Amino acid sequence: MAGGLLIALAAGLFLILRFAASESQRNMERWHDRLDLVADSRTAEVSAWLNRYLSSVEDVAGDASIQLYAGQMMAAASPEAAEAQRGYVYSLLSATAERSGFHQNTPIDKVAANVKRPRRAGLALIKSDGTPLVMTTGMPVLRPGEWPADSRGSFIALGPELADKTPLVLFGAPVTSDEGMGGQKGKETVWVIGARPLDGEFLKTLDQPGAQSQTAETYIVTRGDGDLVHPITPLKGGGRLGEARVDPAASFAAREPRAFKILNNYAGVKVLVTGRELSAPVPWILVRTIDADEALADINSRRNSLIITLSLATLFVLAALILVWRHGVSRRLEASYREQTALSESNRALSEFLQSVSDSQPTAIAALDDSMTVHFANTKVGEITGLPVGELKDRRLGTAFDNETTTLLQDAVTKAAQGTKSQLQLDLKVGGDTRTFQTETLPLKARGDADANALLVMQDITELVSARERSETLFKQLVTTLTEIIDSRDPWSRHHSERVADVASVIAGEMGWDEDMVESVGIAGQLVNLGKIFVPIDILTKETPLTPDELALVRDSMQKGASLVAGLDFKGPVARILGEMREHWDGSGEPDGLKGEAIEPGARVLSVANAFVGMVSARAHRDGLGFDKAIDILHGDAGTRYERRTVAALQNILENKGGRARWQSYGERMSDDT
């Protein structure tokens, strides 16, 4: 008997420790998720900041006036004409610097009027040998070797430190012209260089809104040898920016972006760390850390409490068994009565123990029968329903919810009673607020009085859903901004992408597609002109018919656009839609000669929408065709280039669903202000 009790005690302690360890691991995974959410959010903000300024510099480099002036300076054929344009170029750069943020808003300190202001930000036109052509007032002077003049394209790089040790970031783009300048090996190149300090505006992108942790830190580094890194942004522990620091945590984040680990940071403090690569063209790593003591304090406290509670419960059960055994030996005449008493006491203790364990969980747990009568519930169920746990016992759970929620839960419980588990996502009113719960119903085999056959588990995922929705909103905003930037290069098709997206979405809805697929077609429509960044502006704005070579360049740009988004994680097959929109129904299209149903359905819709918008919209070299003419052309190509069902759906929208009124403005010529 003693040996059996010792074995049972050892087994119980072993199971308790394993259970506590698994709970600790789950809590650690939750911290991992929190760090991931913050790191992804800050990475998106930092990348958007860098890409915005790089885009401004590239727009300046593509300006016709800048290209003309640069060409004249490089050719040295007419210095008088170039000098005459210098004032205009200076004004253009100054206005752009003011508008785009390449200027110093306020001086660092108040100095006398006859003392030069510090040069901290500006725009400049610089030859690749370092010779400045034109630069704004606040533009820092760049010496040879302080910027990547040998770059083959646009770049973002760290420049020389300012006088106050603030890092300077440089945004560069080569000036291209008909003379062939811009990144050609062996030829002089003119660059547009934008400079601004990595100061308060940039550092704000590292701050997580709503963060309450006192030890969390977000900073940016470049990777060095071994555990060495070079911090670009200030550290809580201080230290000079740019100097190599031993930081095992940041070094790990640089080597293995998106991984998660506990390591010492630059100050020797043990931290939880993860890292992210930026989507901007820079070799920088964003590092997110939090003090391990802060993160693990709650985990260790819960684990210790759980071990103590379970251990005491185990000892209590063992002590009760010992007492029952001794009592049975000494009082055989009362064995039946005593045994019943001991079992009753054991069951009560076990019930209280189970109630205590379940009440400590962050999820709501209830055992139900197939009529949704409650046989067991923890306190979280009481919080959700607004009823004390004692009143829930033997009560139908459906009386605490509205009819729609009750119907969904009843269906799930019925399936669980039949041996099938299921999942639901429910929005419920809790304490005046709407909360989102991930709900699982599992088969349960209970015996005795509690004839329960379904286990209901409800987990509050409101914060996770909100974070996911914010991430999706940010992603859609970035797509919209990218579309506007691309379409702005061609004044004659400025609204082409949004029109294609609208027409394609309406056609997809008319064909009865689900919401996710309609959204995927809409996003693909917004990105349909993405490849035009590879097409020179003079071809896009040409007012005479395009040559065969120019037409081929424009067509090939569509496939390049699909390649650009191939690695992005969209909900639907956006990259495949863009890549197959030039395929024809009869197999005569490009690039793979796909035929019929083998073509992605979204690509079939997008090709019709793109062709329709292109025909009815005015262009530089022609007026827009009417709706009737466009439909006639599409019908003529139906069965060869286009799918008949898609063309028929578009015609039905025009004739019966208000399409003509909705898209009437497409045929109007846009003014210069439109």
Residue pairs with C-beta under 8 A, 6 or more apart in sequence:
1 325
5 318
5 321
5 322
8 318
9 314
9 315
9 318
12 310
12 314
12 318
13 311
13 314
16 306
16 307
16 310
16 311
16 314
17 307
19 306
19 310
20 303
20 306
20 307
20 310
21 303
23 302
23 303
23 306
24 299
24 300
24 302
24 303
27 298
27 299
27 302
28 299
31 272
31 290
31 295
31 299
32 260
32 272
32 274
33 464
35 260
35 272
35 273
35 274
35 288
35 290
36 258
36 260
36 274
37 467
38 208
38 211
38 216
38 218
38 288
39 218
39 274
39 275
39 276
39 286
39 288
40 276
40 471
41 208
41 470
41 471
42 205
42 206
42 208
42 218
42 276
42 286
42 288
43 276
43 277
43 278
43 279
43 286
44 279
44 471
44 474
44 478
45 205
45 206
46 202
46 205
46 206
46 220
46 278
46 280
46 286
47 278
47 279
47 280
48 205
48 478
49 201
49 202
49 205
50 156
50 169
50 171
50 278
50 280
50 282
51 279
51 280
53 100
53 101
53 102
53 171
53 194
53 196
54 154
54 156
54 171
54 173
54 280
54 281
55 485
56 96
56 100
56 101
56 102
56 171
56 194
57 123
57 154
57 171
57 172
57 173
57 192
57 193
57 194
58 154
58 173
60 66
60 92
60 93
60 96
60 123
60 173
60 192
60 194
61 154
61 173
61 174
61 175
61 176
61 191
61 192
62 173
62 176
62 489
62 537
63 92
64 537
65 85
65 88
65 89
65 92
66 89
66 92
66 125
66 175
66 192
67 175
67 176
67 177
67 178
68 85
68 177
69 82
69 85
69 86
69 89
69 125
69 133
69 134
70 125
70 133
70 175
70 177
70 181
70 190
71 177
71 178
71 179
71 181
72 78
72 79
72 81
72 82
72 85
73 82
73 127
73 133
73 190
74 127
74 179
74 181
74 188
74 190
75 179
86 133
86 134
89 125
89 134
90 134
90 136
93 122
93 123
93 124
93 125
93 134
93 135
93 136
94 123
94 136
94 137
96 102
96 123
97 103
97 121
97 122
97 123
97 136
97 138
97 194
100 194
101 121
101 196
101 201
102 121
102 122
102 123
102 136
102 194
102 195
102 196
103 121
103 122
103 136
103 138
104 117
104 118
104 120
104 121
104 138
107 117
107 118
108 118
108 120
108 164
111 117
117 137
117 138
118 162
118 163
119 138
119 139
119 140
119 141
120 138
120 140
120 162
120 166
120 168
120 196
120 197
121 138
121 139
121 140
121 195
121 196
121 197
122 135
122 136
122 137
122 138
122 139
122 140
122 194
122 195
123 135
123 136
123 139
123 192
123 193
123 194
123 195
124 132
124 133
124 134
124 135
124 136
124 139
124 142
124 192
124 193
124 194
124 195
125 132
125 133
125 134
125 135
125 175
125 190
125 191
125 192
125 193
126 132
126 133
126 135
126 142
126 147
126 190
126 191
126 193
127 133
127 188
127 189
127 190
127 191
128 149
128 150
128 188
128 189
128 190
128 191
129 144
129 149
129 188
130 142
130 143
130 144
130 149
132 141
132 142
133 190
139 193
139 195
140 159
140 160
140 162
140 168
140 195
142 159
142 160
142 170
142 193
142 195
143 160
146 159
146 160
147 157
147 159
147 170
147 172
147 193
148 155
148 157
148 172
149 189
149 191
151 172
151 174
151 183
152 183
153 173
153 174
153 183
154 171
154 172
154 173
154 174
154 281
155 170
155 171
155 172
155 281
156 169
156 170
156 171
156 172
156 280
156 281
156 282
157 169
157 170
157 172
157 282
158 167
158 168
158 169
158 170
158 232
158 242
159 167
159 168
159 169
159 170
159 195
160 168
161 167
161 168
161 241
161 242
162 168
162 197
165 240
165 241
166 197
166 198
166 199
166 241
167 197
167 198
167 232
167 233
167 241
167 242
168 195
168 196
168 197
168 198
169 195
169 196
169 197
169 198
169 202
170 193
170 194
170 195
171 193
171 194
171 195
172 191
172 192
172 193
172 194
173 191
173 192
174 181
174 182
174 183
174 189
174 190
174 191
174 192
175 181
175 182
175 189
175 190
175 191
175 192
176 182
176 536
178 538
180 187
181 187
181 188
181 189
181 190
182 189
182 190
183 189
198 232
198 233
202 233
203 233
203 234
206 218
206 219
206 220
206 233
206 286
207 218
208 216
208 218
213 290
213 294
214 294
215 271
215 290
215 291
215 293
215 294
216 288
216 289
216 290
216 291
217 235
217 236
217 271
217 287
217 288
217 289
217 290
218 286
218 287
218 288
218 289
219 231
219 232
219 233
219 234
219 235
219 250
219 286
219 287
220 231
220 232
220 233
220 284
220 285
220 286
220 287
221 229
221 230
221 231
221 232
221 247
221 250
221 254
221 284
221 285
221 287
222 229
222 230
222 232
222 254
222 283
222 284
222 285
223 229
223 230
223 251
223 254
223 255
223 283
223 285
224 230
224 244
224 251
226 251
227 246
227 247
227 248
227 251
228 244
228 245
228 246
228 247
228 251
229 244
229 245
229 247
229 250
229 251
229 254
229 266
230 242
230 243
230 244
230 245
231 239
231 241
231 242
231 243
231 245
231 247
231 250
231 266
232 241
232 242
232 284
233 241
234 241
235 245
235 266
236 267
237 265
237 266
237 267
239 245
239 266
245 266
246 266
247 265
247 266
248 263
248 264
248 265
249 261
249 263
249 264
249 265
249 266
249 271
249 273
249 287
249 289
250 265
250 266
250 273
250 275
250 285
250 287
252 259
252 261
252 263
252 273
252 275
253 259
253 273
253 274
253 275
253 276
253 285
253 287
253 288
254 275
254 285
254 287
256 275
257 275
257 276
257 277
257 285
258 274
258 275
258 276
259 274
259 275
260 272
260 273
260 274
261 272
261 273
261 274
262 270
262 271
262 272
262 273
262 292
263 270
263 271
263 273
264 270
264 271
265 271
265 273
265 289
269 291
269 292
270 291
270 292
270 293
271 289
271 290
271 291
271 292
272 289
272 290
272 292
272 295
273 287
273 288
273 289
274 287
274 288
275 285
275 286
275 287
275 288
276 285
276 286
276 288
277 285
277 286
278 284
278 285
278 286
305 360
306 360
309 356
309 357
310 357
313 349
313 353
316 349
317 346
317 349
317 350
320 342
320 345
320 346
320 349
321 346
323 342
324 338
324 339
324 342
327 338
327 342
328 335
328 338
328 339
331 338
354 376
355 378
358 365
358 376
358 378
359 378
359 379
359 380
361 378
361 380
362 380
362 459
362 460
363 380
363 457
363 458
363 459
363 460
364 377
364 378
364 380
364 381
364 383
364 384
364 437
364 456
364 457
364 458
364 459
365 376
365 377
365 378
365 380
365 381
365 455
365 456
365 457
365 458
366 374
366 376
366 377
366 378
366 381
366 392
366 397
366 455
366 456
367 374
367 375
367 376
367 377
367 444
367 446
367 450
367 452
367 454
367 455
367 456
368 374
368 375
368 397
368 413
368 452
368 453
368 454
368 455
368 456
369 375
369 417
369 451
369 452
369 453
369 454
370 413
370 414
370 417
370 453
370 454
371 396
372 396
372 397
372 398
372 406
372 409
372 410
372 413
373 394
373 395
373 396
373 397
374 381
374 392
374 393
374 394
374 395
374 396
374 397
375 393
375 394
375 446
375 450
375 451
375 452
376 393
376 450
376 452
377 389
377 392
377 393
378 389
379 389
380 458
381 389
381 392
381 458
382 388
382 389
382 392
383 430
383 431
384 428
384 430
384 437
384 458
385 392
385 397
385 400
385 401
386 400
386 430
386 431
387 395
387 400
397 409
397 456
398 406
398 409
398 410
401 409
401 428
405 426
405 428
408 424
408 426
409 424
409 439
409 441
409 456
412 422
412 424
412 439
412 441
412 454
413 441
413 454
413 456
415 421
415 422
415 441
416 422
416 441
416 442
416 443
416 444
416 453
416 454
416 455
417 443
417 453
417 454
418 443
419 443
420 443
421 440
421 441
421 442
421 443
422 440
422 441
423 438
423 439
423 440
423 441
424 438
424 439
424 440
424 441
425 436
425 437
425 438
425 439
425 461
426 436
426 437
426 439
426 458
427 434
427 435
427 436
427 437
428 434
428 435
428 437
429 435
435 460
435 462
436 460
436 461
436 462
436 465
437 458
437 459
437 460
437 461
438 458
438 459
438 461
439 456
439 457
439 458
439 459
440 456
440 457
440 458
441 454
441 455
441 456
441 457
442 454
442 455
442 457
443 453
443 454
443 455
444 452
444 453
444 454
444 455
445 453
446 452
446 453
476 523
479 523
479 526
479 527
480 526
482 527
482 530
483 497
483 498
483 526
483 527
483 529
486 497
486 529
486 530
486 532
486 533
487 493
487 494
487 495
487 496
487 497
487 498
487 529
488 494
489 532
489 533
489 537
489 540
490 496
490 529
490 532
490 537
490 540
490 541
491 541
491 670
491 672
492 540
492 541
492 618
492 619
492 620
492 670
493 529
493 540
493 617
493 619
494 670
494 674
495 670
496 528
496 529
496 613
496 614
496 617
497 525
497 526
497 527
497 528
497 529
498 525
498 526
499 613
499 617
499 663
499 666
500 525
500 526
500 528
500 606
500 609
500 610
500 613
501 521
501 522
501 523
501 524
501 525
501 526
501 528
502 522
502 525
502 663
503 525
503 609
503 612
503 613
503 650
503 663
504 521
504 522
504 524
504 525
504 602
504 605
504 606
504 609
504 610
505 518
505 519
505 521
505 522
505 525
506 653
506 657
506 659
506 662
507 521
507 605
507 608
507 609
507 646
507 649
507 650
507 653
508 517
508 518
508 521
508 522
508 602
508 605
509 518
510 649
510 650
510 652
510 653
510 657
511 605
511 645
511 646
511 649
513 521
513 601
516 571
516 572
517 572
517 601
517 602
519 571
519 572
520 570
520 571
520 572
520 573
520 574
520 577
520 602
521 572
521 577
521 602
521 605
521 606
523 570
523 572
523 574
524 574
524 577
524 578
524 581
524 602
524 606
525 606
525 609
525 610
527 561
527 565
527 574
527 578
528 558
528 561
528 578
528 581
528 606
528 610
529 561
530 560
530 561
530 564
530 565
530 578
531 556
531 557
531 558
531 559
531 560
531 561
531 562
531 564
532 540
532 554
532 557
532 561
533 557
534 553
534 556
534 557
534 560
535 553
535 554
535 557
539 546
539 550
539 553
539 554
541 620
542 550
542 620
542 621
543 620
543 621
544 621
545 621
546 554
546 621
555 582
555 590
558 578
558 581
558 582
559 579
559 582
559 590
559 591
561 578
562 575
562 576
562 578
562 579
563 579
565 574
565 575
565 578
566 575
566 579
568 574
568 575
572 602
573 600
573 602
576 600
576 602
576 603
577 600
577 602
577 603
577 606
578 603
578 606
579 591
579 603
580 592
580 594
580 599
580 600
580 603
581 603
581 606
581 607
581 610
582 589
582 590
582 591
582 607
583 589
583 590
583 591
583 592
583 593
583 594
583 595
583 599
583 603
583 607
584 595
584 640
584 641
584 642
585 595
585 596
585 599
585 604
585 638
585 639
585 640
585 641
585 642
585 643
586 595
586 639
586 640
586 641
587 593
587 594
587 595
587 596
588 640
588 641
589 641
599 643
604 642
604 643
604 646
605 646
607 641
607 642
608 634
608 642
608 643
608 646
608 647
608 650
609 650
611 630
611 633
611 634
611 642
612 630
612 634
612 650
613 666
615 624
615 625
615 629
615 630
615 633
616 624
616 625
616 626
616 627
616 630
616 663
616 666
616 667
617 624
617 666
617 667
618 624
618 667
618 668
618 669
618 670
623 667
623 669
624 666
624 667
624 668
624 669
625 633
625 667
626 667
627 654
627 659
627 660
627 663
627 667
631 647
631 650
631 651
631 654
634 642
634 647
634 650
635 647
635 651
638 644
638 647
650 659
653 659
654 660
